Structures are given as structure tokens and as C-alpha cells.
């Protein structure tokens, strides 16, 4: 089997343009989407529940109004849906049927989106591996915890999908699967009706084929001017000269260098920057805050169903129980102080540019990959975009990450679109496409 045979992302913007205000064509898109899921998902395993009311869905798509009218969308299975089982990736909630939609699902429906199904998540959006395979190479993981959302978009099952990020659960899977992933500024999109893991970090994430697609979806759901109409003019990117968490692989460094050359050829500029010592402090602060909060948010599951938890999550919660309130409070103070110092980090820059992950997707399904390149930005509440288009030495996608100041999401997305266009102009596309 050609290992790239399932990689076929579809541009949501192109699809919206094609179907326009044509009700029969919208219905046809729903049928095609269901057929693609039926054909591909037994191998990719991105979906955990698929809507079965074909006629109702076609009618809903035909009658839909709004900026997403008739668009098929996948929703990560940590968001409640009143018409689909929501199990949060855990056997504890097998067959659980919420009585209401999560707020982000309501926003999708209000704008005409058609929920095709729920996508696979790691257990409670932590790091336990899932059975989802990477559409670019079926021998590799799709990442996590939003494995199903990333894989569903990469395999062309849906043009848009909803995920989440508490550490690196949007940017990393997007990088592994060769698509755009966007983690907005903390708090921009509502998390009501999402199974909480860490209230200081949980962020709704968005997936689409490319940066312009994900920016459009973000605009629709946020009500902010985020869609990319042009590209940034002469953006300035800061590239760290070293990292306080772990160094990128030779593979990831080569991809970053390719992106830098593309940016400079396209008229952008790159400056080397050095992280202050406080950035290293944020690595442990993230672990402390996440642990303390998860010990509380998953308290019921731990106290009543510990034997059903995966060994990875159970061991994490065992450790989390030892985090004292005073230690947590100190970490929160460090986080607040770090956020106050972000202005100096971004001084004179349009955004930062780093690898999205330490390497290509690992082979096998035993790990979802290392979120080291994402955690600090989640803690700091920064908008982040995985820019697709580059491929590593071992034949898998490998993304670069554009990071912006909090609440400068439009600037961050514009800069990411610049990088994406520059890469496409100079690096070409993968021969499988």
C-alpha cells in the first residue's frame, strides 16, 4: 500500500466557493463526506461516532444559513454534543449522551456547520496514545491529544475540525499530519461544555487544510477580523538561538532553515533572539499548574474509577496529588510575571518562528510525540499556528510554528499565511499531492 494514499486534505474555502448557495450541491457534499468517512476511516480510525441520519443531515445542509452553510465539520470527543455520544476518550463514559451542546458546537451550528461526527481524543485529552493512524504514513501516530481531528482533516474526511490544546494537542498533530492547526489566544473561543483538564490552559483548537482556511473558521467562530485577505508585508520573525526545553532534531532544524530561506526570498526578515532565563522557569511552571488543576478536575474519575484509567493517566494523577497549594500558587505568580514580560520578547517582531514539534511523527502508535515546543506558549496564552508544506528526511510532514502576542491573532495568522505562501513558492509541494 502507498503509505501516502490516505492524505487528501480539502480546502474548506474552496469547497464553500464551489457549493455557494446551491442546496442540492450542499446535500451532495454531505453524501460525499459520509462516503469518504466510510471508505477511509476503517483504516485511519479518526472518528469515534458518525452521524447516521443521512436524510436529516442533507436537509439540514440544504437549509443551512451562515458563513459555514453546509460545511461538514468534525468535533473532538471532549466537547459535548446533544445528538452524538460523548465519551471523552474514556470507557468510564462509554455511551454517555449529553443533554446539550458545548458552546463551540452551538457556534458551529448557528453558522450553518453540519456536525458529521466526533473525532478520537486521547483519554480526557491527556497523552495516552490512541488507535488513530497518520494519513500521511499509516505506520505513524497522528499525534495527540487531538489525533482524530487532525487525521480527519488530513485524510479529507472533513474540511474543518475542532480540537483543543492544553500542552501541544493542536499544533503537534497538525505538524505530524501536514495540515494547518491554530491555537488561539487563551479565552478567545469558549470552552463551556468541554471536559476540563486544566482551566488555566485549556484552549479550543482549529484544524483545516491551510492557514487561510483555519483563519476563516476562526473569524466565523470568534466574530473577530481574522480571515486572511492578503499577506503580511515584510514581516519580521524572531528565531530562537536555543531552547530551554529540548533542542529540535536535525530534521526539524533543517525544516526550519528551509522556512527561513523561503521567508527571506519572499521579502520577510529573520532575526535571532535569545530567551531569558524566565522561559526555562515556565517549563516546570506548566507541569505544576497542569498537575494541580487536573488532580481536581479529574477528581471524580480518579476517586471512583481509578482502575479504569490508563496507566499513563493514573500515574500522572498519582504524582499530581503531591503538588501542594503553595507550590501551585508560586507557579501561578511566575506565570503572571512571565506574561508581563512578553512585550520585551516580541519587541520589534511580527512573531516568533520555531519548529512545531521536535521531529516528524514517531513511528508506531506507542506515543503521541513530545509537546515540548508547545507547552510554554500555551501557558503564556499566545496564539500559535502550525504552517504546513514542509516534509522531513524520513518522508513525513514537519511543520513550523508562528507564535504571536496574546490578542494579536490576526497579525499571527497573517504572518503564518506569509510563511505558507513563501514555502509553497520556493519549496514546492510533496510529490504525493
URJO-V920287 format. One record per pair of residues at least 6 apart in sequence whose ideal C-beta (glycine too) atoms are under 7 Angstrom apart, sorted by sequence separation. I is the first residue (numbers start at 1). J is the second residue. D is the distance in Angstrom with one decimal. If there is no record, write none. Layout:
BEGIN
i=I j=J d=D
i=I j=J d=D
END
This chain:
BEGIN
i=19 j=25 d=4.5
i=41 j=47 d=5.1
i=51 j=57 d=5.7
i=64 j=70 d=5.1
i=75 j=81 d=6.4
i=80 j=86 d=5.2
i=87 j=93 d=4.4
i=122 j=128 d=5.1
i=134 j=140 d=4.3
i=152 j=158 d=5.2
i=163 j=169 d=6.4
i=164 j=170 d=6.8
i=165 j=171 d=6.8
i=174 j=180 d=6.2
i=196 j=202 d=6.0
i=208 j=214 d=4.0
i=219 j=225 d=6.6
i=264 j=270 d=6.3
i=391 j=397 d=5.8
i=392 j=398 d=4.2
i=19 j=26 d=5.4
i=87 j=94 d=5.6
i=108 j=115 d=6.7
i=134 j=141 d=6.1
i=143 j=150 d=6.1
i=163 j=170 d=5.0
i=174 j=181 d=2.6
i=207 j=214 d=6.9
i=219 j=226 d=4.1
i=263 j=270 d=6.1
i=362 j=369 d=5.9
i=377 j=384 d=5.1
i=391 j=398 d=6.6
i=404 j=411 d=5.7
i=122 j=130 d=5.6
i=134 j=142 d=4.5
i=142 j=150 d=5.5
i=153 j=161 d=5.0
i=173 j=181 d=6.8
i=194 j=202 d=6.6
i=206 j=214 d=5.1
i=218 j=226 d=4.6
i=219 j=227 d=4.4
i=248 j=256 d=7.0
i=301 j=309 d=6.6
i=306 j=314 d=5.9
i=361 j=369 d=6.5
i=390 j=398 d=5.4
i=404 j=412 d=3.0
i=61 j=70 d=4.1
i=77 j=86 d=6.1
i=87 j=96 d=5.9
i=133 j=142 d=6.4
i=142 j=151 d=4.2
i=152 j=161 d=5.4
i=208 j=217 d=5.9
i=388 j=397 d=6.3
i=390 j=399 d=6.8
i=19 j=29 d=5.9
i=37 j=47 d=6.2
i=77 j=87 d=6.1
i=78 j=88 d=5.2
i=85 j=95 d=6.0
i=86 j=96 d=5.8
i=105 j=115 d=6.7
i=120 j=130 d=5.1
i=132 j=142 d=4.7
i=171 j=181 d=5.2
i=260 j=270 d=5.2
i=390 j=400 d=6.8
i=402 j=412 d=5.9
i=77 j=88 d=6.5
i=85 j=96 d=6.4
i=170 j=181 d=4.6
i=191 j=202 d=5.3
i=206 j=217 d=5.3
i=215 j=226 d=5.2
i=216 j=227 d=4.9
i=388 j=399 d=5.5
i=77 j=89 d=6.1
i=85 j=97 d=5.8
i=86 j=98 d=5.3
i=120 j=132 d=4.9
i=129 j=141 d=6.7
i=149 j=161 d=3.8
i=171 j=183 d=6.0
i=206 j=218 d=5.8
i=215 j=227 d=5.3
i=357 j=369 d=5.9
i=358 j=370 d=4.9
i=387 j=399 d=5.8
i=37 j=50 d=5.9
i=149 j=162 d=6.4
i=170 j=183 d=4.8
i=191 j=204 d=6.2
i=215 j=228 d=4.7
i=357 j=370 d=6.9
i=386 j=399 d=4.3
i=387 j=400 d=5.1
i=402 j=415 d=5.2
i=15 j=29 d=6.8
i=130 j=144 d=6.3
i=149 j=163 d=4.0
i=358 j=372 d=6.2
i=402 j=416 d=4.2
i=129 j=144 d=6.8
i=132 j=147 d=4.0
i=189 j=204 d=3.9
i=302 j=317 d=5.1
i=358 j=373 d=6.3
i=386 j=401 d=5.8
i=387 j=402 d=6.1
i=82 j=98 d=5.8
i=132 j=148 d=5.3
i=135 j=151 d=5.6
i=212 j=228 d=4.9
i=357 j=373 d=5.9
i=385 j=401 d=7.0
i=81 j=98 d=6.5
i=82 j=99 d=6.1
i=127 j=144 d=6.1
i=130 j=147 d=4.8
i=134 j=151 d=6.6
i=146 j=163 d=3.1
i=186 j=203 d=5.5
i=211 j=228 d=6.7
i=356 j=373 d=6.4
i=384 j=401 d=5.7
i=385 j=402 d=4.8
i=402 j=419 d=6.1
i=80 j=98 d=3.8
i=82 j=100 d=5.4
i=127 j=145 d=6.8
i=136 j=154 d=6.6
i=146 j=164 d=6.2
i=165 j=183 d=4.6
i=355 j=373 d=5.6
i=82 j=101 d=5.2
i=126 j=145 d=6.5
i=132 j=151 d=5.1
i=135 j=154 d=4.4
i=184 j=203 d=6.5
i=298 j=317 d=6.3
i=354 j=373 d=5.9
i=384 j=403 d=5.1
i=400 j=419 d=6.6
i=34 j=54 d=6.4
i=80 j=100 d=6.3
i=81 j=101 d=5.7
i=125 j=145 d=4.2
i=135 j=155 d=4.0
i=183 j=203 d=5.5
i=184 j=204 d=6.9
i=80 j=101 d=6.1
i=239 j=260 d=6.6
i=382 j=403 d=5.2
i=383 j=404 d=4.6
i=80 j=102 d=4.5
i=122 j=144 d=4.3
i=183 j=205 d=5.1
i=295 j=317 d=6.1
i=382 j=404 d=6.1
i=79 j=102 d=4.0
i=122 j=145 d=3.6
i=146 j=169 d=4.9
i=150 j=173 d=3.5
i=154 j=177 d=3.9
i=182 j=205 d=6.7
i=294 j=317 d=6.7
i=382 j=405 d=6.8
i=81 j=105 d=5.7
i=121 j=145 d=5.4
i=145 j=169 d=4.2
i=146 j=170 d=5.6
i=150 j=174 d=5.6
i=154 j=178 d=6.0
i=181 j=205 d=6.3
i=182 j=206 d=4.7
i=382 j=406 d=5.8
i=79 j=104 d=6.1
i=121 j=146 d=6.6
i=122 j=147 d=6.7
i=144 j=169 d=6.3
i=154 j=179 d=5.1
i=295 j=320 d=4.0
i=381 j=406 d=4.8
i=383 j=408 d=6.9
i=79 j=105 d=5.8
i=147 j=173 d=5.8
i=151 j=177 d=5.9
i=153 j=179 d=5.1
i=181 j=207 d=5.5
i=237 j=263 d=6.3
i=294 j=320 d=5.6
i=295 j=321 d=5.6
i=377 j=403 d=5.4
i=383 j=409 d=4.3
i=30 j=57 d=5.2
i=31 j=58 d=6.8
i=120 j=147 d=5.6
i=121 j=148 d=6.4
i=146 j=173 d=5.2
i=150 j=177 d=4.3
i=385 j=412 d=6.1
i=30 j=58 d=5.0
i=120 j=148 d=3.2
i=179 j=207 d=6.0
i=180 j=208 d=5.3
i=291 j=319 d=6.6
i=292 j=320 d=6.7
i=295 j=323 d=6.9
i=373 j=401 d=6.6
i=385 j=413 d=6.2
i=48 j=77 d=5.1
i=119 j=148 d=3.1
i=143 j=172 d=4.8
i=144 j=173 d=6.6
i=150 j=179 d=6.4
i=179 j=208 d=6.8
i=180 j=209 d=6.6
i=291 j=320 d=3.8
i=383 j=412 d=4.4
i=387 j=416 d=5.2
i=75 j=105 d=6.0
i=119 j=149 d=4.4
i=143 j=173 d=3.2
i=164 j=194 d=6.5
i=179 j=209 d=5.8
i=180 j=210 d=5.2
i=356 j=386 d=4.6
i=27 j=58 d=3.9
i=30 j=61 d=4.9
i=142 j=173 d=5.7
i=150 j=181 d=6.9
i=166 j=197 d=5.1
i=180 j=211 d=4.9
i=237 j=268 d=6.5
i=239 j=270 d=5.6
i=241 j=272 d=5.0
i=244 j=275 d=6.0
i=292 j=323 d=4.5
i=385 j=416 d=3.8
i=389 j=420 d=5.9
i=29 j=61 d=6.9
i=86 j=118 d=6.8
i=89 j=121 d=4.2
i=166 j=198 d=5.3
i=182 j=214 d=4.5
i=189 j=221 d=5.9
i=291 j=323 d=4.9
i=360 j=392 d=4.3
i=387 j=419 d=4.8
i=51 j=84 d=6.6
i=84 j=117 d=6.7
i=88 j=121 d=7.0
i=89 j=122 d=5.7
i=90 j=123 d=5.1
i=119 j=152 d=5.3
i=143 j=176 d=4.2
i=174 j=207 d=6.1
i=180 j=213 d=6.5
i=189 j=222 d=6.2
i=234 j=267 d=5.5
i=235 j=268 d=4.9
i=236 j=269 d=4.7
i=237 j=270 d=5.2
i=238 j=271 d=5.4
i=239 j=272 d=5.9
i=240 j=273 d=5.7
i=241 j=274 d=5.5
i=387 j=420 d=5.0
i=390 j=423 d=6.2
i=6 j=40 d=5.7
i=27 j=61 d=5.7
i=81 j=115 d=6.5
i=84 j=118 d=5.3
i=89 j=123 d=4.4
i=90 j=124 d=6.1
i=142 j=176 d=6.0
i=143 j=177 d=7.0
i=180 j=214 d=4.5
i=184 j=218 d=6.4
i=188 j=222 d=5.6
i=234 j=268 d=6.2
i=239 j=273 d=6.8
i=360 j=394 d=5.6
i=389 j=423 d=4.2
i=26 j=61 d=4.2
i=27 j=62 d=5.2
i=49 j=84 d=4.8
i=73 j=108 d=5.7
i=89 j=124 d=6.2
i=141 j=176 d=6.8
i=142 j=177 d=5.6
i=166 j=201 d=4.6
i=170 j=205 d=3.0
i=234 j=269 d=6.6
i=236 j=271 d=6.3
i=238 j=273 d=3.9
i=240 j=275 d=5.8
i=244 j=279 d=5.1
i=288 j=323 d=5.9
i=361 j=396 d=5.4
i=389 j=424 d=5.8
i=26 j=62 d=5.3
i=49 j=85 d=5.2
i=88 j=124 d=5.5
i=166 j=202 d=5.3
i=169 j=205 d=6.8
i=182 j=218 d=6.0
i=244 j=280 d=3.6
i=292 j=328 d=4.0
i=360 j=396 d=3.7
i=387 j=423 d=6.9
i=6 j=43 d=6.6
i=81 j=118 d=6.6
i=390 j=427 d=6.3
i=6 j=44 d=5.7
i=26 j=64 d=6.9
i=164 j=202 d=6.3
i=165 j=203 d=5.0
i=245 j=283 d=5.4
i=342 j=380 d=6.3
i=360 j=398 d=5.1
i=389 j=427 d=6.5
i=23 j=62 d=3.6
i=33 j=72 d=4.2
i=48 j=87 d=6.9
i=125 j=164 d=5.8
i=164 j=203 d=6.5
i=244 j=283 d=6.4
i=288 j=327 d=5.9
i=289 j=328 d=6.5
i=391 j=430 d=5.0
i=68 j=108 d=6.7
i=73 j=113 d=4.6
i=75 j=115 d=5.8
i=164 j=204 d=5.9
i=165 j=205 d=4.7
i=288 j=328 d=6.1
i=29 j=70 d=6.2
i=71 j=112 d=6.9
i=73 j=114 d=6.6
i=77 j=118 d=4.2
i=125 j=166 d=6.2
i=136 j=177 d=6.2
i=164 j=205 d=5.3
i=339 j=380 d=5.9
i=30 j=72 d=6.4
i=70 j=112 d=6.4
i=71 j=113 d=5.2
i=72 j=114 d=5.5
i=73 j=115 d=5.8
i=74 j=116 d=5.9
i=77 j=119 d=6.3
i=116 j=158 d=5.7
i=119 j=161 d=6.0
i=134 j=176 d=6.0
i=135 j=177 d=6.4
i=136 j=178 d=5.4
i=162 j=204 d=6.6
i=163 j=205 d=4.1
i=289 j=331 d=5.1
i=338 j=380 d=6.3
i=339 j=381 d=6.8
i=29 j=72 d=6.6
i=68 j=111 d=4.4
i=69 j=112 d=3.5
i=71 j=114 d=6.5
i=73 j=116 d=6.4
i=74 j=117 d=6.1
i=75 j=118 d=5.7
i=76 j=119 d=5.2
i=77 j=120 d=6.6
i=78 j=121 d=5.2
i=134 j=177 d=6.0
i=288 j=331 d=4.0
i=289 j=332 d=6.4
i=356 j=399 d=3.9
i=26 j=70 d=3.3
i=66 j=110 d=6.6
i=67 j=111 d=5.1
i=68 j=112 d=4.6
i=70 j=114 d=6.4
i=72 j=116 d=4.6
i=75 j=119 d=6.6
i=77 j=121 d=4.8
i=125 j=169 d=6.2
i=162 j=206 d=6.6
i=163 j=207 d=5.9
i=335 j=379 d=6.0
i=356 j=400 d=6.1
i=66 j=111 d=3.8
i=67 j=112 d=6.9
i=68 j=113 d=4.1
i=74 j=119 d=4.5
i=76 j=121 d=5.2
i=355 j=400 d=6.3
i=356 j=401 d=4.2
i=66 j=112 d=3.4
i=161 j=207 d=4.3
i=285 j=331 d=4.3
i=289 j=335 d=6.7
i=355 j=401 d=6.6
i=65 j=112 d=5.6
i=78 j=125 d=5.2
i=160 j=207 d=7.0
i=353 j=400 d=6.1
i=354 j=401 d=5.0
i=64 j=112 d=3.7
i=160 j=208 d=5.4
i=159 j=208 d=6.5
i=285 j=334 d=4.9
i=353 j=402 d=6.0
i=354 j=403 d=6.8
i=64 j=114 d=6.9
i=159 j=209 d=6.7
i=285 j=335 d=5.5
i=19 j=70 d=6.0
i=351 j=402 d=5.0
i=352 j=403 d=4.2
i=351 j=403 d=5.7
i=61 j=114 d=5.0
i=281 j=334 d=5.6
i=351 j=404 d=4.7
i=60 j=114 d=5.9
i=153 j=207 d=4.6
i=159 j=213 d=7.0
i=16 j=71 d=6.7
i=153 j=208 d=6.3
i=153 j=209 d=6.6
i=282 j=338 d=5.6
i=57 j=114 d=5.9
i=150 j=207 d=5.6
i=160 j=217 d=5.3
i=104 j=162 d=6.0
i=149 j=207 d=5.1
i=12 j=71 d=6.2
i=146 j=205 d=6.2
i=346 j=405 d=5.0
i=278 j=338 d=5.5
i=350 j=411 d=6.4
i=351 j=412 d=5.6
i=278 j=341 d=6.3
i=342 j=405 d=6.2
i=51 j=115 d=6.6
i=351 j=415 d=4.7
i=51 j=116 d=5.8
i=350 j=415 d=4.9
i=50 j=116 d=6.7
i=51 j=117 d=5.7
i=50 j=117 d=3.9
i=49 j=117 d=5.3
i=49 j=118 d=4.3
i=47 j=117 d=4.8
i=48 j=118 d=5.0
i=76 j=146 d=5.5
i=125 j=195 d=7.0
i=47 j=118 d=6.9
i=48 j=119 d=6.8
i=124 j=195 d=6.2
i=126 j=197 d=6.8
i=47 j=119 d=6.1
i=48 j=120 d=5.0
i=76 j=148 d=6.8
i=125 j=197 d=5.3
i=46 j=119 d=5.7
i=47 j=120 d=6.9
i=76 j=149 d=5.1
i=124 j=197 d=6.0
i=46 j=120 d=5.9
i=45 j=120 d=6.7
i=74 j=149 d=5.8
i=74 j=152 d=4.5
i=37 j=116 d=7.0
i=33 j=116 d=5.8
i=74 j=157 d=6.9
i=79 j=162 d=6.5
i=30 j=114 d=6.4
i=74 j=158 d=4.4
i=73 j=158 d=5.8
i=104 j=189 d=6.0
i=45 j=131 d=4.8
i=46 j=132 d=5.4
i=72 j=158 d=4.7
i=76 j=162 d=5.6
i=78 j=164 d=6.3
i=104 j=190 d=6.0
i=45 j=132 d=5.1
i=72 j=159 d=6.7
i=73 j=160 d=4.9
i=74 j=161 d=4.0
i=75 j=162 d=4.8
i=76 j=163 d=4.8
i=103 j=190 d=3.9
i=44 j=132 d=6.7
i=45 j=133 d=6.1
i=71 j=159 d=6.4
i=73 j=161 d=6.6
i=76 j=164 d=6.0
i=44 j=133 d=5.4
i=71 j=160 d=6.2
i=73 j=162 d=7.0
i=103 j=192 d=4.2
i=200 j=289 d=5.3
i=201 j=290 d=6.3
i=286 j=375 d=4.8
i=43 j=133 d=6.8
i=102 j=192 d=6.5
i=103 j=193 d=5.5
i=286 j=376 d=6.8
i=44 j=135 d=5.6
i=102 j=193 d=2.7
i=198 j=289 d=6.7
i=101 j=193 d=6.5
i=102 j=194 d=5.5
i=198 j=290 d=4.5
i=283 j=375 d=6.9
i=100 j=193 d=6.8
i=200 j=293 d=6.2
i=283 j=376 d=6.7
i=286 j=379 d=4.6
i=199 j=293 d=5.8
i=259 j=353 d=6.8
i=282 j=376 d=4.7
i=285 j=379 d=6.5
i=43 j=138 d=6.6
i=198 j=293 d=4.2
i=198 j=294 d=5.7
i=197 j=294 d=5.5
i=279 j=376 d=6.4
i=282 j=379 d=5.5
i=256 j=355 d=5.5
i=48 j=148 d=6.7
i=104 j=204 d=5.5
i=197 j=297 d=5.9
i=255 j=355 d=6.8
i=47 j=148 d=6.4
i=196 j=297 d=4.6
i=46 j=148 d=4.2
i=252 j=355 d=4.0
i=46 j=151 d=4.0
i=47 j=152 d=6.6
i=252 j=357 d=6.9
i=46 j=152 d=4.2
i=252 j=358 d=5.9
i=44 j=151 d=5.4
i=88 j=195 d=4.7
i=248 j=355 d=4.5
i=252 j=359 d=5.4
i=251 j=359 d=5.3
i=46 j=155 d=6.5
i=111 j=220 d=5.2
i=249 j=358 d=5.7
i=251 j=360 d=6.2
i=248 j=358 d=5.5
i=249 j=359 d=4.1
i=44 j=155 d=5.1
i=46 j=157 d=6.4
i=238 j=349 d=4.4
i=236 j=348 d=6.6
i=237 j=349 d=6.7
i=246 j=358 d=6.2
i=80 j=193 d=4.4
i=236 j=349 d=5.3
i=237 j=350 d=6.4
i=79 j=193 d=6.1
i=107 j=221 d=5.1
i=236 j=350 d=5.1
i=237 j=351 d=6.0
i=238 j=352 d=4.8
i=239 j=353 d=5.2
i=240 j=354 d=6.3
i=40 j=155 d=5.2
i=79 j=194 d=5.2
i=235 j=350 d=3.9
i=237 j=352 d=6.8
i=238 j=353 d=7.0
i=41 j=157 d=6.6
i=78 j=194 d=5.7
i=237 j=353 d=4.2
i=40 j=157 d=6.3
i=78 j=195 d=4.4
i=104 j=221 d=6.9
i=232 j=350 d=6.4
i=36 j=156 d=6.0
i=37 j=157 d=5.0
i=36 j=157 d=5.4
i=33 j=157 d=6.8
i=166 j=290 d=6.7
i=33 j=158 d=6.5
i=246 j=372 d=4.8
i=245 j=372 d=4.2
i=7 j=135 d=4.7
i=6 j=135 d=3.9
i=7 j=136 d=4.7
i=259 j=390 d=6.6
i=4 j=136 d=5.9
i=6 j=138 d=6.9
i=258 j=390 d=5.9
i=3 j=137 d=4.6
i=3 j=138 d=5.9
i=255 j=390 d=4.6
i=3 j=139 d=6.8
i=255 j=392 d=6.3
i=251 j=392 d=4.5
i=259 j=400 d=4.6
i=251 j=393 d=5.3
i=255 j=398 d=4.5
i=9 j=153 d=5.8
i=15 j=159 d=5.4
i=256 j=400 d=5.8
i=9 j=154 d=5.5
i=255 j=400 d=6.5
i=10 j=156 d=4.9
i=252 j=398 d=6.1
i=7 j=154 d=5.8
i=8 j=155 d=6.4
i=9 j=156 d=5.9
i=12 j=159 d=3.5
i=251 j=398 d=6.4
i=7 j=155 d=6.9
i=8 j=156 d=3.7
i=11 j=159 d=6.7
i=12 j=160 d=5.1
i=6 j=155 d=4.8
i=10 j=159 d=4.8
i=268 j=418 d=6.3
i=68 j=220 d=5.9
i=266 j=418 d=6.9
i=67 j=220 d=4.5
i=268 j=422 d=6.8
i=263 j=419 d=6.1
i=266 j=422 d=3.7
i=265 j=422 d=6.8
i=263 j=422 d=5.2
i=266 j=425 d=6.6
i=259 j=419 d=6.2
i=262 j=422 d=4.0
i=262 j=423 d=4.8
i=265 j=426 d=5.5
i=259 j=423 d=6.0
i=262 j=426 d=4.3
i=262 j=427 d=6.0
i=258 j=427 d=5.8
i=9 j=179 d=5.4
i=7 j=178 d=6.6
i=124 j=298 d=6.2
i=211 j=385 d=6.3
i=203 j=378 d=6.6
i=211 j=387 d=6.3
i=201 j=378 d=5.2
i=201 j=379 d=6.4
i=210 j=388 d=7.0
i=235 j=415 d=4.8
i=175 j=356 d=3.7
i=176 j=357 d=6.8
i=128 j=310 d=4.2
i=175 j=357 d=4.7
i=232 j=414 d=4.4
i=226 j=409 d=5.9
i=231 j=414 d=6.7
i=232 j=415 d=5.1
i=235 j=418 d=5.4
i=128 j=312 d=4.8
i=172 j=356 d=6.6
i=226 j=410 d=5.2
i=127 j=312 d=6.2
i=128 j=313 d=5.8
i=171 j=356 d=5.2
i=172 j=357 d=4.9
i=176 j=361 d=3.7
i=225 j=410 d=6.0
i=228 j=413 d=5.9
i=228 j=414 d=5.8
i=231 j=417 d=5.4
i=232 j=418 d=4.5
i=123 j=310 d=5.3
i=126 j=313 d=5.0
i=226 j=413 d=5.7
i=231 j=418 d=4.6
i=124 j=313 d=6.7
i=228 j=417 d=4.4
i=123 j=313 d=5.6
i=126 j=316 d=6.7
i=231 j=421 d=5.7
i=176 j=369 d=6.5
i=183 j=378 d=6.9
i=186 j=381 d=3.6
i=12 j=208 d=5.5
i=185 j=381 d=5.8
i=12 j=209 d=6.9
i=172 j=369 d=5.4
i=11 j=209 d=4.8
i=185 j=383 d=5.0
i=215 j=413 d=4.3
i=10 j=209 d=6.1
i=11 j=210 d=6.2
i=13 j=212 d=6.0
i=172 j=371 d=5.7
i=184 j=383 d=5.5
i=9 j=209 d=3.8
i=13 j=213 d=5.2
i=183 j=383 d=6.7
i=12 j=213 d=4.6
i=183 j=384 d=4.6
i=11 j=213 d=5.5
i=172 j=374 d=6.0
i=211 j=413 d=6.5
i=13 j=216 d=5.8
i=168 j=371 d=2.9
i=171 j=374 d=5.0
i=182 j=385 d=5.1
i=167 j=371 d=4.2
i=12 j=217 d=6.8
i=168 j=373 d=7.0
i=180 j=385 d=6.8
i=181 j=386 d=4.1
i=211 j=416 d=4.7
i=212 j=417 d=6.0
i=168 j=374 d=3.0
i=180 j=386 d=6.2
i=211 j=417 d=4.6
i=167 j=374 d=6.1
i=168 j=375 d=6.3
i=167 j=375 d=4.9
i=180 j=388 d=5.8
i=92 j=301 d=5.9
i=179 j=388 d=5.5
i=211 j=420 d=4.7
i=178 j=388 d=5.0
i=210 j=420 d=6.4
i=167 j=378 d=6.0
i=175 j=386 d=5.0
i=166 j=378 d=6.6
i=174 j=386 d=3.9
i=92 j=305 d=4.8
i=165 j=378 d=5.8
i=171 j=384 d=5.5
i=171 j=386 d=4.8
i=92 j=308 d=5.4
i=91 j=308 d=5.7
i=143 j=361 d=6.5
i=178 j=397 d=3.2
i=141 j=361 d=5.4
i=177 j=397 d=6.5
i=140 j=361 d=4.2
i=141 j=362 d=5.8
i=147 j=368 d=6.8
i=176 j=397 d=6.6
i=185 j=406 d=4.8
i=188 j=409 d=6.7
i=140 j=362 d=6.5
i=175 j=397 d=6.6
i=185 j=407 d=5.2
i=140 j=363 d=5.4
i=145 j=368 d=6.8
i=175 j=398 d=6.4
i=139 j=363 d=5.6
i=141 j=365 d=5.5
i=144 j=368 d=3.0
i=175 j=399 d=3.5
i=185 j=409 d=5.6
i=143 j=368 d=5.4
i=174 j=399 d=6.3
i=184 j=409 d=5.7
i=141 j=367 d=6.5
i=143 j=369 d=5.3
i=134 j=361 d=5.3
i=141 j=368 d=5.8
i=141 j=369 d=6.5
i=171 j=401 d=5.8
i=131 j=365 d=6.8
i=129 j=365 d=5.3
i=129 j=366 d=5.9
i=129 j=367 d=6.2
i=129 j=368 d=5.6
i=127 j=368 d=5.6
i=122 j=368 d=6.4
i=140 j=396 d=6.4
i=137 j=395 d=6.9
i=137 j=396 d=5.6
i=136 j=396 d=5.8
i=136 j=397 d=5.7
i=7 j=432 d=6.1
i=4 j=432 d=3.8
END
